[in-house]
Amino acid sequence: MPLADSTDYSREFFENQVHASFVAREEMPWGKDVPELLFKHFVLPLRVNNENLDTSRVAFYRELKPRVEGLGMKEAILEVNHWCHEKVTYQPSDARTFSPLASVRTSLGRCGEESTFCVAALRSVGIPARQVYTPRWAHTDDNHAWVEAWADGQWWFLGACEPEPVLNLGWFNAPASRAMLMHTKVFGHYEGPEEVVLEGPNYTEVNLIDNYAPTAKVKIQVLDAQRNPLEGARVYFMIYNYAEFYPALSKYTDGKGETSLSAGLGDMLAWAVKDGAFGFKKISFGKDSEVQIIVGEDINLDLPLNIDIVPPGETANIPEVTAAQRAENDRRFAYEDSLRHAYMATFVQEGDELLVKSMGNHKVIEDFLAAHPDSRARELLQSLSTKDLRDVTPDILEDSYNAQESILCPRVENEFLTPYKGFFLSELSGDERAELSNPEALIKWVKENITVLDEPKAWKIPQSPISVFKYRRCYANSRDVFFVALARTLGIDARKDPVTGKIQYRKDQTWVDVNFDGAQTKTAPQGTLKLIYANDDGVDNPKYYSHFSISKIVDGKPQLLSFDEEEVDMGGGMDYQHAFKNGISLDEGLYILTSGNRLSNGSVPVTLQYFTIEDGKTTERPLIIRKSAFGVGVIGDFDSEAKFTSPEGESVSILSQTGRGFYAIGLLDIGKEPSNHALNDLSRARENLQKWGRPIILLCTSEAQYKKLLDEIKAGRYGTLPSNVIFGIDKDGSVRAQFERNYRSGSTRLPLFAVADTFNKVYFLSNGYTIGLGEQLVDVSRNL
């Protein structure tokens, strides 16, 4: 187990969950058929990812046992997923992962939470299951997580909380075939058939990409500046996503300076680091077989480096589903939606924003406000994230409320919240509290009393501040959270800087950096970065995460600066006009600026630039988004006389609703994650799409789907859509037929979007799961 599990939870807690696992193994008919290796690694472990652990195994078994009685393993997997869909549906949120029971209480979760919940449900009835994730897509921004379950001698995949009639089917079949990497973390030393990419002291990370896409293997050799092989160099394999090269996984070189990787047939960077020296090279899997990387060579601060990144092509394998199977699945899907909506209707729907946001946890928030009808209670709740409001417990709220001399907010990062303030105040004497209220004295105490473990390959779930204090042993990430939590308890305003990740305390309105390794803390020397953008490529105001990102080189590895402004799963953030045009303060050091704009086929012309920040000086760099980054041409045809049904029930043509000129049109599958993403993307791009001024036709496939769309809009699921949206229903499939004419080589997957004109020319097409759709539509509109 991760260290945090053995310190934050009692022995009795784990004994009860282990007992439940053996009960399921004994009582389920397939228990005897599950191999010991799979039982130990994919049934017995309670943890799935980085969620808070709970007693869901016992609770889920009670509900699921009668649901799966008499079924074979494959049918049981499908049935469990139908049960999961009754309980939880998709909604983006921040990166902290709900526990399975918290997901049920709120009925919402991002894909990482849905898959954690579904794996927990499958394991509760003795079915081996694991969370599979692509750390980043290669052809579009974002990532995704789903589930593999074992039955009848093999692994099958499914979309968590998105039941289909058969296994190995989900909306992500096609995107997965374009992925470069798929991973799962397996607790313990796992000796299975899959490719091991990293073996740590408490887990094994395996690569599952061969289950989903064609692959090739590349051997990498890392050399120093004198061309000698480097043993123990860490090689990060980086996928372009959200305008950065994201370190999807890492491996270490052997005595010959070599390592290797199998991946999908596309491009990524391999970034090698040893003792702070670094080097990188683009790898094209399927074209390159061996690549050498030199670390420690001088870098050029003046010359931009252009790299063209091409993702894998699509090779989806879609299993057959009969019309009868699809109809029955759709019937069940709608019924399950109604059950979940009936439960969610018991949430507070209007009035106090805190109660509305808290959803299934509204009783906890209600009772807390009733017990403390004052401004302090409300300020405490307002300091929490929306996700915190949905699973915070009474003891944590009372703990922060009653610690009158402490900084109010209990959250530091994405750790599990605990009632640590009362604990610290009871454990420390008055004299100790007075002494440690000096930040430098507290830093010294932490250095002397907390042993920081050094195991780079360990899985480091954050320990609670309480267990760090009790056991005095932890990893650096838990030490950092502990320091901020203890400092706040003692009345010191401290934080983990959301942009740089540095630990800081406030002194005279200035944030001072905490250095646990050095002799003295100080405010970091800073300079200014000013980006200069020529605006000659049609992108009006480049967005951080969409068009560019900045990383600081720390110990030889790029560390992304997280300029987040929104509480979303990923993405969101500042833009050129509001921050970087006039200059932004950064700590001194070496940085890398990554910029690009994804083409509709998924490829990206990328530009990399190094720059340095010096104390008190301004550094200027051009923000380069290569002009070819979005080439708009006629790519198909679309009959503007095609008919759809208006909300009033009339049959109308596209032309009659748009007038002559350009328009965008989309065909949606309401309630499915790809369409949810598309609608949220349109809301985020609302201002610019309204400036475009041309109609955006959004069509559902049936009246039931249209009613569901209206319900979801009323519930605020998609934010505020652009005012130039026109709704309708593609009852007879006439509009879908137009899309299919443009996808002659394969099937169409919802949502479908096009930008066309009433002279029947198509300039943009999007098929299936696409992140950043709103920005892509904006970019197309500006280039027409």
C-alpha positions in Angstrom: 0.0 0.0 0.0 1.0 3.6 -0.3 2.5 4.9 2.9 -0.5 7.2 3.5 -2.9 4.2 3.5 -1.0 2.5 6.3 -0.9 5.7 8.4 -4.3 7.3 7.7 -6.5 4.3 8.1 -6.9 1.8 10.9 -6.1 -1.9 10.8 -9.7 -2.7 11.6 -10.8 -0.7 8.6 -8.7 -2.8 6.2 -9.6 -6.0 7.9 -13.3 -5.3 7.4 -12.8 -4.6 3.6 -10.5 -7.7 3.2 -13.1 -9.8 4.9 -15.8 -8.5 2.5 -13.5 -9.4 -0.5 -13.3 -13.0 0.7 -17.0 -13.2 1.3 -17.6 -12.1 -2.3 -15.1 -14.6 -3.5 -16.9 -17.4 -1.6 -20.4 -16.4 -2.5 -20.1 -15.3 -6.1 -20.2 -18.3 -8.6 -17.1 -17.0 -10.5 -15.0 -16.7 -7.3 -13.4 -20.0 -7.8 -12.5 -19.2 -11.4 -10.6 -16.0 -10.7 -6.9 -16.8 -10.7 -5.0 -16.0 -7.5 -2.8 -13.5 -9.3 -5.8 -11.5 -10.5 -7.6 -11.8 -7.2 -4.6 -10.4 -5.3 -3.9 -7.5 -7.6 -7.4 -6.6 -9.1 -10.0 -7.7 -6.5 -8.4 -7.4 -3.1 -6.9 -3.9 -3.2 -9.4 -1.3 -1.9 -7.6 1.6 -3.6 -8.1 2.3 -7.3 -6.4 5.7 -7.8 -5.9 8.6 -5.4 -9.4 8.7 -3.9 -10.3 8.9 -0.3 -10.9 5.3 0.9 -14.3 4.4 2.3 -16.5 1.4 3.1 -18.1 1.2 -0.3 -17.0 -2.5 -0.8 -19.5 -3.6 1.9 -22.2 -1.2 0.8 -22.0 -2.0 -2.9 -22.0 -5.7 -2.3 -25.3 -5.5 -0.5 -26.9 -3.8 -3.5 -25.2 -5.6 -6.3 -25.3 -9.2 -5.1 -29.0 -9.7 -6.0 -28.5 -7.8 -9.2 -25.9 -10.2 -10.6 -27.2 -13.5 -9.2 -27.6 -16.1 -11.9 -25.5 -14.2 -14.5 -22.3 -15.1 -16.1 -19.3 -12.9 -15.6 -19.6 -10.9 -18.8 -23.3 -10.3 -18.2 -22.5 -9.4 -14.6 -20.0 -6.8 -15.8 -22.6 -5.2 -18.0 -25.2 -5.3 -15.2 -22.9 -3.6 -12.7 -22.3 -0.8 -15.2 -26.0 -0.3 -15.6 -26.2 0.0 -11.8 -23.3 2.5 -11.9 -25.2 4.6 -14.5 -28.2 4.7 -12.1 -25.9 6.3 -9.5 -23.5 8.6 -11.4 -23.2 10.6 -14.6 -20.4 12.7 -16.0 -19.5 16.3 -15.0 -16.1 17.9 -15.2 -14.6 19.2 -12.0 -11.2 19.7 -10.3 -8.5 17.0 -10.2 -9.2 15.7 -6.7 -10.9 12.3 -6.8 -14.1 11.6 -4.9 -14.4 8.4 -2.9 -16.9 5.9 -4.4 -19.5 6.7 -1.8 -19.1 10.5 -2.3 -19.7 10.0 -6.0 -22.9 8.2 -5.3 -24.0 10.9 -2.8 -23.5 13.6 -5.5 -24.4 11.5 -8.6 -21.7 13.3 -10.6 -18.1 12.6 -11.4 -15.4 13.3 -14.0 -14.1 10.3 -15.9 -11.5 9.5 -13.2 -14.2 9.4 -10.6 -16.6 7.4 -12.7 -14.0 4.8 -13.4 -12.8 4.7 -9.8 -16.4 4.1 -8.7 -17.1 1.5 -11.4 -13.9 -0.5 -10.5 -14.9 -0.4 -6.8 -18.3 -1.7 -7.7 -16.9 -4.6 -9.8 -14.4 -5.6 -7.2 -17.1 -5.6 -4.6 -18.7 -8.6 -6.3 -15.4 -10.3 -6.8 -14.8 -9.4 -10.5 -11.2 -8.4 -11.3 -11.2 -4.8 -12.5 -8.7 -2.0 -13.1 -8.8 1.7 -14.1 -7.3 2.3 -17.5 -6.3 5.8 -18.6 -4.6 7.5 -21.4 -2.6 10.2 -19.6 -3.2 12.5 -22.5 -4.8 12.0 -25.9 -2.5 12.5 -28.9 -5.0 13.8 -31.4 -7.0 16.2 -29.1 -6.6 17.9 -25.8 -7.7 16.3 -22.5 -7.3 12.8 -21.2 -9.7 9.9 -20.3 -10.1 7.0 -17.9 -12.3 3.9 -18.3 -12.4 0.4 -17.0 -11.1 -3.0 -17.9 -12.8 -6.1 -16.3 -11.7 -9.7 -16.4 -14.1 -12.4 -17.4 -13.8 -15.9 -18.9 -10.1 -15.8 -19.3 -9.6 -12.3 -20.8 -9.8 -8.6 -20.1 -12.7 -6.5 -21.6 -13.2 -2.8 -21.6 -16.2 -0.6 -20.9 -17.0 3.1 -20.4 -17.6 3.6 -16.7 -21.2 4.6 -15.9 -21.9 4.5 -19.7 -23.5 1.1 -20.2 -23.5 -0.4 -23.7 -25.2 -3.6 -24.9 -21.8 -5.4 -25.3 -18.3 -5.2 -23.9 -15.4 -3.7 -25.7 -17.6 -0.8 -26.8 -17.7 2.8 -25.8 -17.7 6.2 -27.3 -13.9 6.2 -27.1 -13.3 3.1 -29.4 -12.1 5.5 -32.2 -10.1 8.0 -30.0 -8.4 5.0 -28.2 -7.2 3.7 -31.6 -5.4 7.1 -32.0 -3.8 7.1 -28.6 -0.1 6.6 -27.9 -0.1 5.3 -24.4 -2.5 3.5 -22.0 -1.6 2.8 -18.4 -2.8 1.1 -15.3 -1.2 1.1 -11.9 -1.1 -2.3 -10.2 -0.5 -2.5 -6.5 2.5 -4.6 -5.4 5.0 -6.5 -7.5 2.9 -7.7 -10.4 4.2 -10.4 -12.8 1.5 -10.4 -15.5 1.8 -10.6 -19.3 1.7 -6.8 -19.9 4.7 -4.6 -20.7 6.0 -3.1 -17.4 7.0 0.6 -17.8 7.8 1.3 -14.2 8.3 -0.8 -11.1 8.2 1.1 -7.8 8.4 -0.2 -4.3 4.7 -0.5 -3.9 3.2 -0.7 -7.4 3.8 -1.8 -11.0 2.8 0.4 -13.9 1.9 -1.5 -17.0 1.3 -0.3 -20.6 -1.9 -1.5 -22.2 -1.7 0.3 -25.5 -1.5 -2.9 -27.4 -5.1 -3.7 -26.4 -6.4 -0.6 -28.3 -4.1 0.4 -31.2 -1.3 -0.6 -33.5 2.1 0.0 -31.9 5.8 0.1 -32.5 8.8 -0.1 -30.3 11.6 2.4 -30.1 14.9 2.0 -28.3 16.4 5.1 -26.8 20.0 5.6 -25.8 21.0 8.5 -23.6 24.6 9.9 -23.8 26.4 12.7 -22.0 28.1 15.6 -23.7 31.2 13.5 -24.3 29.0 10.8 -25.9 29.4 8.3 -23.0 26.3 6.1 -22.2 24.4 7.4 -19.1 23.1 4.8 -16.7 20.2 5.8 -14.5 19.1 8.7 -16.6 15.3 9.3 -16.3 13.6 9.5 -19.7 10.2 11.2 -19.8 7.9 10.4 -22.7 5.9 13.5 -23.5 2.7 13.9 -25.4 1.7 17.2 -26.8 -1.6 18.2 -25.1 -3.1 21.4 -23.7 -0.2 23.3 -25.4 2.5 21.6 -23.4 4.6 18.4 -23.8 3.0 16.4 -20.9 5.3 13.8 -19.2 3.0 10.8 -19.7 5.4 8.3 -18.2 9.0 7.8 -17.4 11.6 5.0 -17.5 15.2 4.7 -16.4 18.2 3.8 -18.6 20.3 0.6 -18.0 24.0 0.2 -17.8 24.2 0.8 -21.6 22.3 4.1 -21.3 19.3 2.4 -22.9 15.6 2.0 -22.4 12.7 1.3 -24.8 9.0 1.9 -25.1 6.1 0.6 -27.2 3.5 3.2 -28.2 0.9 4.1 -30.8 2.1 5.1 -34.3 2.5 8.8 -33.8 5.0 11.5 -32.5 6.1 12.4 -29.0 9.2 13.9 -27.3 11.6 11.9 -25.2 13.2 14.2 -22.6 16.2 12.7 -20.7 17.5 14.0 -17.4 20.6 13.1 -15.3 21.9 15.2 -12.4 20.1 18.3 -13.7 21.5 18.0 -17.2 18.9 17.4 -19.9 18.3 16.8 -23.6 15.4 15.8 -25.8 14.4 14.5 -29.2 11.2 13.9 -31.2 10.3 10.2 -31.6 8.1 9.0 -34.4 6.9 5.5 -33.5 6.5 3.3 -36.5 9.2 5.3 -38.3 12.1 5.4 -35.8 13.6 2.3 -34.4 16.5 3.7 -32.4 17.1 7.3 -31.2 20.0 8.9 -29.3 19.6 11.7 -26.9 22.5 13.9 -25.8 22.2 15.6 -22.4 24.2 18.5 -21.1 24.9 20.2 -24.4 24.6 24.0 -24.6 21.2 25.4 -25.4 20.4 28.1 -27.9 18.4 30.9 -26.3 17.9 32.8 -29.5 16.8 30.2 -32.0 13.1 28.9 -31.9 12.8 25.2 -32.6 9.9 24.1 -34.9 8.6 20.6 -34.4 5.6 19.1 -36.3 3.7 16.6 -34.2 1.5 14.1 -36.0 -0.8 11.8 -33.9 -1.7 8.2 -34.9 -4.4 7.5 -37.5 -7.7 6.0 -36.7 -8.1 2.2 -36.7 -11.1 1.6 -34.6 -12.6 -1.9 -34.2 -16.3 -1.6 -33.3 -18.1 -4.8 -32.1 -21.5 -5.6 -33.6 -24.7 -4.6 -31.8 -28.1 -5.7 -33.1 -31.0 -3.3 -33.4 -32.8 -5.2 -30.6 -29.8 -4.9 -28.3 -29.5 -1.2 -29.0 -33.2 -0.6 -28.4 -33.1 -2.5 -25.1 -30.0 -0.7 -23.9 -31.5 2.7 -24.8 -34.7 1.8 -22.9 -32.7 0.9 -19.8 -30.4 3.9 -20.2 -33.5 6.3 -20.1 -34.9 4.5 -17.1 -31.7 4.7 -15.2 -31.5 8.4 -16.1 -34.9 8.8 -14.6 -33.9 7.1 -11.3 -30.8 9.3 -11.0 -32.8 12.4 -11.8 -35.4 11.6 -9.2 -32.7 11.3 -6.6 -31.0 14.5 -7.7 -34.4 16.3 -7.6 -34.1 16.0 -3.8 -31.1 18.3 -3.8 -31.6 22.0 -3.1 -32.4 23.5 -6.6 -32.4 27.2 -5.9 -31.8 29.8 -3.2 -28.6 29.7 -1.1 -25.8 29.1 -3.6 -23.8 27.1 -1.0 -26.7 24.7 -0.6 -27.2 24.4 -4.3 -23.5 23.7 -5.0 -23.4 21.1 -2.2 -25.9 18.8 -4.0 -26.2 15.4 -2.2 -24.2 16.9 0.8 -26.7 19.7 1.3 -27.9 18.4 4.7 -24.4 18.7 6.1 -24.1 22.2 4.9 -27.6 23.1 6.1 -27.0 21.7 9.6 -23.7 23.5 9.9 -25.2 26.9 8.9 -28.1 26.3 11.3 -25.8 25.6 14.1 -23.6 28.6 13.3 -25.7 31.4 11.8 -22.8 33.9 11.6 -20.4 35.2 9.0 -17.5 33.0 10.1 -19.4 29.8 9.2 -20.3 31.2 5.8 -16.8 32.5 5.1 -15.4 29.0 5.9 -17.8 27.4 3.4 -16.9 30.0 0.8 -13.2 29.2 1.2 -13.9 25.7 0.1 -14.1 24.4 -3.5 -17.4 23.3 -5.0 -16.2 19.7 -4.8 -15.4 20.2 -1.1 -18.9 21.3 -0.4 -20.1 18.1 -1.9 -18.2 15.7 0.4 -16.9 17.7 3.4 -17.9 16.2 6.7 -19.3 17.9 9.9 -16.2 17.1 12.0 -14.0 19.0 9.5 -16.2 22.0 9.4 -16.5 22.2 13.2 -12.8 21.8 13.5 -12.0 24.8 11.3 -14.8 26.8 12.7 -13.8 26.3 16.4 -10.1 27.0 15.8 -10.7 30.7 16.2 -7.0 31.9 16.0 -6.3 29.8 12.9 -6.4 30.7 9.2 -9.9 29.7 8.2 -9.5 27.5 5.1 -8.5 23.9 5.8 -7.5 22.9 2.3 -3.9 23.2 1.1 -3.8 21.2 -2.2 -5.7 18.0 -3.2 -5.1 16.2 0.1 -7.8 14.4 2.0 -9.3 16.8 4.5 -9.1 15.9 8.1 -9.9 17.8 11.4 -6.2 18.6 11.9 -6.5 22.0 13.6 -8.1 20.7 16.9 -5.6 17.8 16.9 -2.6 20.2 16.6 -3.9 22.5 19.2 -4.4 19.7 21.6 -1.0 18.1 21.0 1.1 21.3 21.3 1.4 23.1 24.6 0.8 26.8 24.9 4.5 27.4 25.0 5.1 25.3 21.9 2.4 27.1 20.0 3.9 30.4 20.9 7.4 29.4 19.8 6.2 27.8 16.6 4.1 30.8 15.6 7.3 32.3 14.3 7.6 31.0 10.7 11.4 30.5 10.9 11.0 28.5 14.1 8.3 26.4 12.5 10.5 25.7 9.5 13.4 24.7 11.8 11.1 22.4 13.8 9.8 20.7 10.6 13.4 20.2 9.4 14.5 18.6 12.7 11.4 16.5 13.4 10.0 15.3 10.1 12.0 12.7 8.2 11.5 13.1 4.5 11.7 9.8 2.6 13.5 9.7 -0.7 12.1 7.1 -3.1 11.4 8.6 -6.5 9.6 5.5 -7.8 7.1 5.3 -4.9 3.4 6.1 -5.4 3.0 9.1 -3.1 -0.7 9.4 -2.0 -0.6 12.5 0.3 -0.6 11.6 4.0 -2.9 13.6 6.3 -1.2 16.3 8.4 -2.3 14.4 11.5 -0.4 11.2 10.4 2.7 13.2 9.4 2.7 14.6 13.0 2.1 11.2 14.6 4.6 9.1 12.6 7.2 11.9 11.7 7.9 10.1 8.3 6.6 11.1 5.0 7.4 12.1 1.4 8.1 15.7 0.4 4.7 16.3 -0.9 3.1 15.4 2.4 5.7 17.4 4.3 4.7 20.5 2.3 1.0 20.0 3.0 1.8 19.4 6.7 3.8 22.6 7.0 1.0 24.7 5.5 -1.7 23.0 7.6 0.3 23.4 10.9 1.3 27.0 10.0 -2.4 28.0 9.3 -3.4 26.3 12.6 -0.9 28.6 14.4 -2.2 31.7 12.6 0.5 31.9 10.0 -0.8 32.7 6.5 0.8 30.0 4.4 0.1 28.3 1.1 1.3 26.1 -1.7 1.7 28.6 -4.7 -1.0 27.4 -7.2 1.3 28.5 -10.2 4.7 27.3 -9.2 4.0 24.7 -6.4 6.3 26.5 -4.0 5.6 26.5 -0.3 5.4 30.0 1.0 4.3 32.1 4.1 3.2 35.7 4.1 5.3 38.4 5.7 4.4 42.0 5.5 2.1 41.4 2.5 4.9 39.5 0.7 5.0 35.8 0.0 8.3 34.3 1.3 9.6 31.0 -0.2 10.2 28.2 2.3 13.4 26.3 1.6 13.5 23.1 3.7 16.9 22.1 2.2 18.7 25.4 2.4 19.8 27.4 5.4 17.6 30.4 4.9 14.2 31.3 3.5 13.8 34.3 1.3 11.6 35.9 -1.3 12.6 34.6 -4.7 14.3 37.0 -7.1 11.9 37.8 -9.9 11.9 39.4 -13.3 9.3 40.0 -15.9 8.3 38.0 -19.0 6.6 40.0 -21.8 5.3 38.1 -24.8 4.9 39.9 -28.2 2.3 38.5 -30.5 2.0 39.7 -34.1 -1.6 38.4 -34.6 -1.1 37.6 -38.2 -2.4 34.0 -38.2 -6.1 34.5 -37.3 -5.9 33.7 -33.6 -7.1 36.9 -32.0 -6.1 36.3 -28.4 -4.0 33.1 -27.8 -5.1 31.2 -24.7 -2.9 29.6 -22.1 -3.3 25.8 -22.4 -5.0 26.1 -25.8 -2.2 27.9 -27.8 0.8 28.2 -25.5 2.2 27.2 -22.1 5.3 28.0 -20.0 7.4 25.6 -18.0 10.3 26.2 -15.7 13.3 23.9 -16.0 13.7 22.5 -12.5 16.5 20.0 -12.0 16.5 19.4 -15.7 12.8 18.7 -16.1 10.1 21.1 -17.4 7.7 22.0 -14.6 4.5 23.5 -15.9 3.3 26.9 -14.5 -0.4 26.3 -13.7 -2.2 29.5 -14.6 -5.6 28.2 -13.9 -8.7 30.4 -13.6 -11.5 27.9 -13.8 -12.6 24.9 -11.8 -12.6 22.4 -14.6 -11.2 18.9 -15.1 -8.4 20.3 -17.3 -7.6 23.4 -19.3 -9.0 26.8 -18.5 -6.6 29.6 -17.7 -5.3 33.0 -18.7 -4.7 34.4 -22.1 -2.3 36.6 -23.9 -4.2 39.9 -23.7 -5.0 39.8 -20.0 -1.6 38.6 -18.7 1.3 38.1 -21.0 1.0 41.1 -23.3 1.8 43.6 -20.6 4.3 41.3 -18.7 4.0 38.8 -15.9 6.4 38.3 -12.9 8.3 35.0 -12.8 11.1 33.7 -10.6 14.5 33.9 -12.1 15.7 30.8 -13.9 15.5 28.9 -17.2 12.2 28.4 -18.9 10.7 26.9 -22.1 7.8 28.5 -24.0 5.7 26.0 -26.0 3.2 27.3 -28.6 1.1 25.8 -31.3 -2.5 25.4 -32.6 -4.0 22.0 -33.2 -5.3 21.3 -36.8 -8.6 19.6 -37.4 -6.8 16.3 -38.2 -5.1 16.3 -34.8 -1.6 17.3 -35.8 0.1 20.4 -34.4 2.9 22.6 -35.7 4.8 23.4 -32.5 7.4 26.0 -31.7 9.7 25.7 -28.6 11.7 28.6 -27.3 14.1 28.8 -24.3 14.4 32.0 -22.3 15.9 33.1 -19.0 14.4 35.4 -16.3 16.9 37.5 -14.4 16.3 39.5 -11.2 14.7 42.9 -11.9 14.9 42.6 -15.7 12.3 42.2 -18.4 12.7 39.4 -20.9 10.8 39.7 -24.2 9.9 36.7 -26.4 7.7 36.5 -29.5 4.7 34.3 -29.1 4.9 32.2 -32.3 1.8 30.4 -33.6 2.8 29.3 -37.0 0.5 30.6 -39.7 -0.1 27.1 -41.0 -1.5 26.1 -37.7 -5.0 26.4 -39.1 -5.5 26.1 -42.8 -9.1 26.4 -43.8 -10.1 25.0 -47.2 -13.1 23.4 -48.8 -13.1 19.8 -47.5 -16.6 18.6 -48.3 -20.2 19.4 -49.2 -23.3 19.9 -47.2 -26.8 20.4 -48.6 -28.2 23.5 -47.1 -31.7 22.5 -48.2 -31.6 19.5 -45.8 -34.6 19.5 -43.4 -34.9 19.2 -39.7 -37.8 19.7 -37.2 -38.0 23.0 -35.3 -38.9 23.1 -31.6 -42.4 24.1 -32.7 -42.7 20.9 -34.8 -42.3 22.5 -38.2 -40.1 20.9 -41.0 -37.6 23.6 -41.9 -34.5 23.7 -44.1 -31.0 24.8 -42.9 -31.0 27.7 -45.3 -34.4 29.0 -44.1 -33.0 29.2 -40.5 -29.5 30.6 -41.3 -30.0 32.9 -44.3 -27.2 33.1 -46.9 -23.7 32.8 -45.6 -21.6 30.7 -43.1 -23.1 28.6 -40.3 -22.1 25.9 -37.8 -24.2 22.8 -37.3 -23.9 20.1 -34.7 -25.7 16.7 -34.1 -25.7 15.7 -30.4 -26.1 12.6 -28.2 -27.4 14.2 -25.0 -26.1 12.7 -21.8 -23.0 11.1 -23.3 -19.6 12.5 -22.3 -18.4 13.6 -25.8 -21.6 15.7 -26.3 -21.4 17.1 -22.8 -17.8 18.2 -23.6 -18.9 19.8 -26.8 -21.7 21.8 -25.2 -19.4 23.0 -22.4 -16.8 24.0 -25.0 -19.4 26.1 -26.8 -20.3 27.8 -23.5 -16.6 28.6 -22.8 -16.3 30.1 -26.3 -19.6 31.9 -26.1 -18.3 35.5 -26.3 -16.3 34.9 -29.5 -18.9 32.8 -31.1 -21.5 35.5 -30.5 -19.0 38.0 -32.1 -19.0 35.8 -35.2 -22.7 36.3 -35.3 -23.5 33.4 -37.6 -26.1 30.8 -36.6 -25.1 27.7 -34.7 -27.7 24.9 -35.3 -27.7 22.3 -32.5 -29.8 19.2 -33.3 -30.9 16.3 -31.2 -31.7 12.9 -32.7 -35.2 12.6 -31.2 -37.8 14.5 -29.2 -36.9 12.6 -26.1 -33.3 13.7 -26.6 -34.4 17.3 -27.1 -36.4 17.3 -23.9 -33.4 15.9 -22.1 -31.3 18.7 -23.5 -33.7 21.3 -22.2 -33.7 19.7 -18.8 -29.9 19.7 -18.7 -29.7 23.3 -19.8 -32.3 24.3 -17.1 -30.1 22.5 -14.5 -27.1 24.5 -15.6 -25.1 21.5 -16.8 -23.5 23.3 -19.8 -23.1 26.9 -18.6 -24.5 29.6 -20.9 -24.6 28.7 -24.5 -24.1 31.4 -27.2 -27.2 33.5 -28.0 -26.9 32.6 -31.7 -27.7 28.9 -31.1 -30.8 27.5 -32.9 -32.2 24.2 -31.6 -33.9 21.5 -33.6 -34.4 17.7 -34.0 -33.0 15.6 -36.8 -36.1 13.3 -36.7 -35.6 11.5 -40.1 -31.8 11.5 -40.2 -31.6 14.0 -43.1 -28.9 16.0 -41.5 -26.9 13.0 -40.3 -26.9 11.8 -43.9 -25.1 15.0 -44.9 -22.4 14.3 -42.3 -22.1 10.7 -43.5 -21.5 11.9 -47.1 -18.4 13.6 -45.7 -17.2 10.5 -43.9 -17.2 7.9 -46.7 -14.3 6.0 -45.2 -16.0 5.1 -41.9 -18.9 5.4 -39.5 -19.9 8.7 -37.9 -19.8 9.1 -34.1 -21.7 11.7 -32.2 -21.3 14.5 -31.6 -20.9 15.7 -35.2 -20.0 19.3 -36.1 -19.4 21.1 -39.3 -18.8 24.7 -40.4 -20.3 25.2 -43.9 -21.9 27.8 -46.1 -25.2 27.9 -47.9 -23.4 27.3 -51.1 -23.0 23.8 -49.8 -19.2 24.0 -49.1 -17.8 22.5 -45.9 -14.8 24.1 -44.2 -14.5 22.2 -41.0 -15.6 18.8 -39.7 -15.5 17.2 -36.3 -16.4 13.6 -35.7 -16.8 12.2 -32.1 -14.8 13.2 -29.1 -13.1 16.6 -29.6 -11.8 18.8 -26.8 -11.6 22.6 -27.4 -14.4 22.4 -30.0 -15.5 26.0 -29.2 -12.0 27.4 -29.8 -11.7 25.4 -33.1 -15.0 26.9 -34.3 -13.8 30.4 -33.3 -10.5 29.8 -35.2 -12.3 28.6 -38.3 -14.7 31.5 -38.3 -11.8 34.0 -38.1 -10.1 32.4 -41.1 -13.2 32.2 -43.4 
